[in-house]
């Protein structure tokens, strides 16, 4: 009897040992399976194989990685949803912007792109004016192969007319040049087209492609996000804002909506939905609205008419029944021109404060806010210079003429075109200053409650 009990006990011990071995084997295989799943990666980009060593204590690590995977999936959903919503917004806004109108009377001009094959002849004529002066004209006849339009592939006979009145060094057509030709037969029948301009699209497209390539090389995933946001930004301006202005719609509403869309879309695509994105968005929108409010407050003080030069007058006369509000266009210029710089400043501060809070979650709110304002002071000077120099560069030709034909500095500054450029630079810079504390305060107000929630959960 005792021998049977001993045998039974030994059998139980062996069974227990085998059961424990099987359990350890199953757990080890479970870790191996998770370890070699290609799609199971943490946010930092490391495989779960590095997170799982096969021990029981690694279960918590696996759980943590799964949580990170859920966050990554949420980030992808937000990313894709933002792209889809952006496309829907751009299409809907375009339909609303164009309405039932057309952007003006289009000239029935037939133009084609062509490549110059050979130069056939050159002529020069001199005619006398009633005042006794002479006008010299040079004609360059050439053949070109059409590369667009209904006449694509055909050989066209064209002429380049060079007016020598002003003595400007105008470029001459050469074999291999890509040109734009307009159909307009001359009286002599020697040419059916005349040279409208040189085609500059190809080198610009190559430069743009090189720019995108550099962004992808240095930014990688962030670079791709940057390119997508840049494309959406350009579309929002060119297919939404500009058509809305030309069709006589409310420029103030459209410019503000466009700036808000650009801000939200860019921040969500690049950073996702988080505290950093929210704080930067609040600071950017607030700073842009401050810049626009300054323009509204000062337009009457500087007696702004809205006609900065002859081109603005042509724009005003585009719609006889409902003239375009030129003062509203200046408002749109200021806030659209400032949104990029203000967003840059807001994101820099929000990102810095989020990183500081991540490393030192116990830092008091007052100290965190002080750090944000200190960072803002360092950024402030360079960004203000960016705006001022950008506006000076865009008006450099006009300023040269005004300095040449004006007697003193006061006369130059009192010109409306120069006054508007100064207003743009100062309003945008003040918008940057307003975004600094607004972003810092929003970041602190959002980060500290989240810290308390995390501590209570743990």
Secondary structure, DSSP 8 states (H G I E B T S, - for coil): -HHHHHHHHHHHHHHHHHHHHHHHHHHHHHHHHHHT-TT-B-TTS-BGGGT--SSGGGHHHHHHHHHHHHHHHHHHHHHHHHHHHHHHHHHHHHHHHHTT--SS------EEEEEEEEEEEEEEEEEE-TTS-EEEEEEEEEEEEE-SSTTTTSEEEEEEEEE-SS--------TT-EEEEEE---TTSS-SEEEEEE--HHHHHHHHHHHHHHHHHHHTHHHHHHHHHHHHHHHIIIIIIHHHHHTT--HHHHHHHHHHHHHHHHHHHHH-SSHHHHHHHHHHHHHHHHHHHHHHHHTTTTT--S--SHHHHHHHTT-SSS---HHHHHHHHHHHHHHHHHHHHHHHHHHHHHHHHHH-TTS-HHHHHHHHHHHHHHHHHHHHHHHHHHHHHHTHHHHHHHHHH-SSHHHHHTSHHHHHHHHHHHHHHHHHHHHHHHHHHHHHHHHHHHHHHHHHH-
